[in-house]
Amino acid sequence: MNTLNNSDIDRYIAGFPRETQILLEKIRTSIRAAAPNAEEVMSYGIPTFQLHGNLVHFAGYRQHIGFYPAPSGIAAFKKELSVYKGAKGSVQFSLEKPLPLALISRIVKFRVKENIEKFNAKNTKICPQGHQYVKSSDCPVCPVCEKNRKPTEGFMVDLSAPARRALENKGWLTLKKVAAHSESELLALHGFGPAALPVLRKALKKAGLKFKK
């Protein structure tokens, strides 16, 4: 999620002359628009946008604005960037000329696509049923299978998937079995959080039951 009021970056920009501040804010705004889900942070001492890793950096200097979209971003737009000074992973935009904001936006969108594709390729999993899904954690639960097996009636309907699995793993599949245990016993189950208790209290009350004291 984009941090719209990053005070560290605000302070960084405020340290430059007014004319440079305006240019830095323009490039910052363009990056935000092209990568609305990226996070703003300070990294390597300069403003950075991150999305599944570093996306792009930018920085102010006495005579230019530095833009760092990684070597892949430079290579993909080599022709358009050939009119600017630069290196393998950076480009310099003169303070004396208008910023190429449209080009910057295109480069950022390219980097967003690149980072997302790398993330998906690294975290794509296939469950025993053949469903393909993306998940960065080691949790083996397939969201497709989980959705297909979600009950359509009964007290389990309103429980989250982790809470439901916690009860299923213990074999507590009826309200009577749930009522045979205390709230603290349920909270001790892996995946069962406090948010599930009000749901069960309501279901138990409707059935004329209570948790074990």
Secondary structure, DSSP 8 states (H G I E B T S, - for coil): ---TT-HHHHHHHHTS-HHHHHHHHHHHHHHHHH-TT-EEEEETTEEEEESSSEEEEEEE-SSEEEEE-HHHHHHHTHHHHTTS-EETTEEEEETTS---HHHHHHHHHHHHHHHHHHHHHHHEEE-TT--EEE-SSS----HHHHHHH--SSSGGGGS-HHHHHHHHHHT--SHHHHHTS-HHHHHTSTT--TTHHHHHHHHHHHTT-----
